[in-house]
Amino acid sequence: MRLVLAVNPTAGSGAGARAMPGTLAGLEASGHTLRVVGLQGLSSLQAELETALAGDPDGLIAIGGDGLVHVAINALAGTSVPLGIIPAGTGNDIARSLGVPLGSPSAALAVILKSLTGDSRLIDLGRIRGSDRPDVWFAAACSAGLDAVVNARANRWSWPRGRARYVLALFRELPFFRPPQYRLSADGHRTDPHAVLVCIANMRSIGGGMLIAPDARPDDGQLDLLVIDPLPRLRLLMLFPLLFSGGHVRLRAVHIRRVSSVELEVRDVELFADGEPVGDGPVQIDVVPRALRVLAP
């Protein structure tokens, strides 16, 4: 098959670069023809992908973290070209939620090679629409509030890796955080809450393994809307460890329900989708069923 290989060499403090030789060798040994993009950095990746995808390849393989996968998803959404992931980033939440093996590029490659023979699957995506911007697609979640602020802080740090980066960023931001006022309408039901966090999830995991929406499934035709009421800082600190087990959903301050469409606006807080900044509101967020084919279990 003719495959495009998108690489972020700097992902995961160089894990992307380390995963590339074995992935290249494995794909070529299986008889596939490769076109590699991304070696010049993420800033030029979108243009490189547009050129590569114009040739109608049989698949796109992403070696990197959620940032690279987010770019790939926005290039592929609505097309028939499948996406495979070799997770090599800090969070790897999209790969985690899809069941792609983490920490072993060879195991992830084995999943891709098997799926290329016909075992690929279709998943839903979230679509963010604003009045003055192109549509943005996401696979894992779109969030606004404390999580987005912490994510922005963590993205500015190169150390530590993984979950610890988000934990330290939380401690840095928490003393200054004030729950903002939201304008929120879900499936036509309007509320204007003050909230610590509003998250619209398509998958279970964000932030390096936080089970923000434990029951979310990327193929059920719905999104999971999570709203966390304002809490004292000490209770917020006590809530945070529960996010990694999913235990937070049992708390009175946490509200979660299935929706298909959300209108969202919040002042002075940037929205994040799959860990990447996507601007502010107002926006409309919809689920688009079966919008992406993935090479995953």
C-alpha positions as CSV (number, residue, x, y, z in Angstrom):
1,M,0.0,0.0,0.0
2,R,1.0,3.6,-0.4
3,L,1.3,5.2,3.0
4,V,2.1,8.6,4.4
5,L,4.2,8.6,7.5
6,A,3.8,11.8,9.6
7,V,6.6,12.2,12.2
8,N,7.1,14.6,15.1
9,P,10.8,13.9,16.0
10,T,10.7,16.1,19.1
11,A,7.5,14.4,20.6
12,G,8.1,12.9,24.0
13,S,11.6,14.4,24.4
14,G,12.8,12.6,21.3
15,A,10.6,9.5,21.5
16,G,9.2,10.3,18.1
17,A,12.6,10.3,16.5
18,R,13.6,7.0,18.3
19,A,10.4,5.3,17.1
20,M,10.9,6.3,13.5
21,P,13.6,3.9,12.2
22,G,11.9,0.7,13.5
23,T,8.5,1.9,12.1
24,L,10.0,2.7,8.7
25,A,11.8,-0.7,8.6
26,G,8.7,-2.6,9.6
27,L,6.4,-0.9,7.1
28,E,8.9,-1.3,4.2
29,A,9.6,-4.9,5.2
30,S,5.8,-5.5,4.8
31,G,6.0,-4.2,1.2
32,H,4.4,-0.8,1.8
33,T,5.6,2.4,-0.1
34,L,6.2,5.4,2.2
35,R,6.2,9.1,1.9
36,V,7.6,10.8,5.1
37,V,6.3,14.2,6.2
38,G,6.8,16.3,9.3
39,L,10.6,16.3,9.6
40,Q,10.6,20.1,9.2
41,G,8.4,20.6,12.3
42,L,4.7,20.9,13.1
43,S,4.5,24.4,11.7
44,S,4.8,23.1,8.1
45,L,3.1,19.8,8.7
46,Q,-0.4,20.8,7.7
47,A,0.8,22.0,4.2
48,E,2.9,18.9,3.8
49,L,-0.1,16.7,4.7
50,E,-2.4,18.5,2.2
51,T,0.1,17.8,-0.6
52,A,0.6,14.2,0.5
53,L,-3.1,13.4,0.9
54,A,-3.8,14.9,-2.5
55,G,-2.3,11.7,-3.9
56,D,-5.0,9.6,-2.3
57,P,-2.8,7.3,-0.2
58,D,-4.0,4.1,1.4
59,G,-3.3,5.3,5.0
60,L,-1.6,7.8,7.2
61,I,0.6,6.7,10.1
62,A,1.4,9.3,12.8
63,I,4.5,8.9,15.0
64,G,4.1,11.3,17.9
65,G,1.8,12.6,20.6
66,D,-1.7,14.0,20.7
67,G,-0.6,17.3,19.0
68,L,0.5,15.5,15.9
69,V,-2.6,13.2,15.9
70,H,-4.8,16.3,16.2
71,V,-3.2,17.8,13.1
72,A,-3.7,14.4,11.3
73,I,-7.3,14.2,12.3
74,N,-8.1,17.6,11.0
75,A,-6.5,16.6,7.7
76,L,-8.4,13.3,7.5
77,A,-11.8,14.0,8.9
78,G,-14.6,13.0,6.5
79,T,-12.2,11.2,4.1
80,S,-11.8,7.5,3.6
81,V,-8.0,7.5,4.5
82,P,-7.4,5.6,7.7
83,L,-5.2,6.8,10.5
84,G,-2.7,4.7,12.5
85,I,-0.9,5.9,15.6
86,I,2.6,5.1,16.9
87,P,2.2,6.8,20.3
88,A,5.4,8.7,21.2
89,G,4.2,11.9,23.0
90,T,3.6,13.1,26.6
91,G,-0.1,12.3,27.0
92,N,-1.0,9.9,24.2
93,D,-4.6,10.0,25.3
94,I,-6.1,9.4,21.9
95,A,-4.0,6.2,21.4
96,R,-4.8,5.2,25.0
97,S,-8.6,5.5,24.5
98,L,-8.4,3.6,21.2
99,G,-6.5,0.7,22.9
100,V,-3.3,1.2,21.0
101,P,-0.3,-0.2,22.9
102,L,1.7,2.5,24.7
103,G,5.4,2.4,25.3
104,S,6.1,-0.1,22.6
105,P,6.4,1.2,19.0
106,S,6.7,-2.3,17.7
107,A,3.5,-3.4,19.4
108,A,1.7,-0.4,18.0
109,L,3.1,-1.1,14.6
110,A,1.8,-4.7,14.8
111,V,-1.7,-3.4,15.4
112,I,-1.4,-1.1,12.4
113,L,-0.1,-3.9,10.1
114,K,-3.0,-6.1,11.1
115,S,-5.6,-3.4,10.7
116,L,-4.3,-2.6,7.2
117,T,-5.5,-6.0,6.1
118,G,-9.1,-5.0,6.7
119,D,-9.6,-4.8,10.5
120,S,-9.9,-1.0,10.7
121,R,-12.8,0.7,12.5
122,L,-14.8,3.9,12.2
123,I,-15.0,6.3,15.1
124,D,-16.9,9.5,15.9
125,L,-15.3,12.9,16.0
126,G,-16.3,16.2,17.6
127,R,-16.5,19.3,15.4
128,I,-16.1,22.8,16.7
129,R,-17.7,25.6,14.6
130,G,-17.2,29.3,15.2
131,S,-18.6,32.2,13.2
132,D,-15.2,33.5,12.1
133,R,-12.9,30.4,11.9
134,P,-12.5,27.2,10.0
135,D,-14.0,24.1,11.6
136,V,-11.8,22.2,14.1
137,W,-12.1,18.5,14.7
138,F,-11.2,16.6,17.9
139,A,-11.0,13.0,18.8
140,A,-10.6,13.0,22.6
141,A,-12.2,16.2,24.1
142,C,-12.7,19.9,24.0
143,S,-12.5,21.6,27.4
144,A,-12.6,25.1,28.9
145,G,-11.8,26.0,32.5
146,L,-9.2,24.7,35.0
147,D,-8.2,21.9,32.7
148,A,-7.6,24.2,29.8
149,V,-5.6,26.6,31.9
150,V,-3.5,23.7,33.3
151,N,-3.0,22.4,29.8
152,A,-1.8,25.7,28.6
153,R,0.7,25.8,31.4
154,A,1.9,22.2,30.9
155,N,2.4,22.9,27.1
156,R,4.9,25.6,28.0
157,W,7.1,23.2,29.9
158,S,9.4,20.6,28.4
159,W,9.9,18.8,31.8
160,P,8.8,16.6,33.4
161,R,7.2,14.2,31.0
162,G,3.8,12.5,31.3
163,R,1.3,12.8,34.1
164,A,3.7,14.7,36.4
165,R,3.8,17.7,34.1
166,Y,0.0,18.2,34.5
167,V,0.1,17.7,38.2
168,L,2.8,20.3,38.7
169,A,0.9,22.7,36.3
170,L,-2.2,22.2,38.4
171,F,-0.4,23.3,41.6
172,R,1.0,26.3,39.8
173,E,-2.4,27.5,38.5
174,L,-4.8,26.5,41.3
175,P,-4.0,29.5,43.6
176,F,-4.9,32.0,40.9
177,F,-7.9,30.2,39.3
178,R,-11.4,31.7,39.6
179,P,-14.3,29.6,38.1
180,P,-15.6,31.6,35.1
181,Q,-19.2,32.1,34.0
182,Y,-20.3,30.0,31.1
183,R,-23.1,30.4,28.5
184,L,-24.0,26.8,27.9
185,S,-26.7,25.1,25.8
186,A,-26.8,21.3,25.4
187,D,-29.3,19.8,23.0
188,G,-31.3,23.0,23.3
189,H,-31.3,23.0,27.2
190,R,-29.8,26.4,28.3
191,T,-27.8,26.9,31.5
192,D,-25.3,29.6,32.5
193,P,-23.2,28.0,35.2
194,H,-20.2,29.1,37.1
195,A,-18.0,26.1,36.8
196,V,-14.5,24.8,37.5
197,L,-14.5,22.9,34.3
198,V,-16.7,22.3,31.3
199,C,-15.5,19.4,29.1
200,I,-17.1,17.9,26.0
201,A,-15.6,14.4,25.7
202,N,-15.6,11.9,22.8
203,M,-13.1,9.6,24.6
204,R,-12.4,8.6,28.2
205,S,-9.0,10.1,28.7
206,I,-7.3,13.5,28.7
207,G,-4.2,15.1,30.3
208,G,-2.0,12.0,30.3
209,G,-4.5,9.5,31.6
210,M,-7.2,11.4,33.5
211,L,-10.4,9.5,33.0
212,I,-12.4,12.7,32.6
213,A,-15.4,10.8,31.1
214,P,-15.0,7.1,32.1
215,D,-18.0,5.9,30.1
216,A,-17.3,7.9,26.9
217,R,-17.0,5.8,23.8
218,P,-15.8,7.1,20.4
219,D,-18.3,5.1,18.4
220,D,-21.6,5.6,20.2
221,G,-22.8,8.7,18.2
222,Q,-22.7,10.9,21.3
223,L,-20.5,13.2,23.4
224,D,-20.2,13.2,27.2
225,L,-20.7,16.7,28.7
226,L,-19.0,17.1,32.1
227,V,-19.6,20.1,34.3
228,I,-17.8,20.5,37.7
229,D,-19.3,23.0,40.1
230,P,-17.1,25.6,42.0
231,L,-15.3,24.0,44.9
232,P,-12.9,25.3,47.6
233,R,-9.3,24.8,46.7
234,L,-8.7,22.0,49.2
235,R,-11.7,20.0,47.8
236,L,-10.3,20.6,44.3
237,L,-7.0,19.1,45.3
238,M,-8.8,16.2,46.8
239,L,-10.8,15.8,43.6
240,F,-7.8,15.8,41.3
241,P,-6.5,12.3,42.1
242,L,-10.0,10.9,41.5
243,L,-9.8,12.1,37.9
244,F,-7.2,9.4,37.2
245,S,-9.5,6.6,38.4
246,G,-12.8,8.1,37.2
247,G,-14.1,8.3,40.8
248,H,-14.9,12.0,40.5
249,V,-18.2,11.1,38.7
250,R,-19.7,10.0,42.0
251,L,-19.3,13.5,43.6
252,R,-22.3,15.8,43.9
253,A,-20.3,18.6,42.3
254,V,-19.8,16.6,39.1
255,H,-22.5,16.5,36.5
256,I,-22.2,14.3,33.4
257,R,-24.6,13.5,30.6
258,R,-24.8,12.3,27.0
259,V,-25.4,15.0,24.4
260,S,-25.1,15.4,20.6
261,S,-24.7,19.2,20.4
262,V,-23.3,21.9,22.6
263,E,-23.2,25.7,22.3
264,L,-20.5,27.1,24.5
265,E,-19.1,30.6,25.4
266,V,-16.8,31.6,28.2
267,R,-14.8,34.8,28.6
268,D,-11.1,35.0,29.1
269,V,-10.5,31.3,28.9
270,E,-9.1,29.6,25.7
271,L,-10.7,26.4,24.6
272,F,-8.4,23.3,24.2
273,A,-9.2,20.4,21.9
274,D,-7.1,17.2,22.2
275,G,-4.6,19.3,24.3
276,E,-4.2,22.0,21.6
277,P,-5.4,25.6,21.8
278,V,-8.3,26.3,19.4
279,G,-9.3,29.9,20.4
280,D,-12.2,31.2,22.4
281,G,-16.0,31.1,22.0
282,P,-18.8,31.3,21.2
283,V,-18.7,28.0,19.4
284,Q,-21.0,25.1,18.5
285,I,-19.7,21.6,19.2
286,D,-21.4,18.6,17.5
287,V,-20.7,14.9,17.3
288,V,-20.1,13.6,13.8
289,P,-20.7,9.9,13.8
290,R,-18.2,7.6,11.9
291,A,-16.2,10.5,10.7
292,L,-12.7,8.9,10.9
293,R,-11.3,5.5,10.0
294,V,-8.6,4.3,12.4
295,L,-6.1,1.5,12.3
296,A,-6.7,0.4,15.9
297,P,-8.0,-2.7,17.9
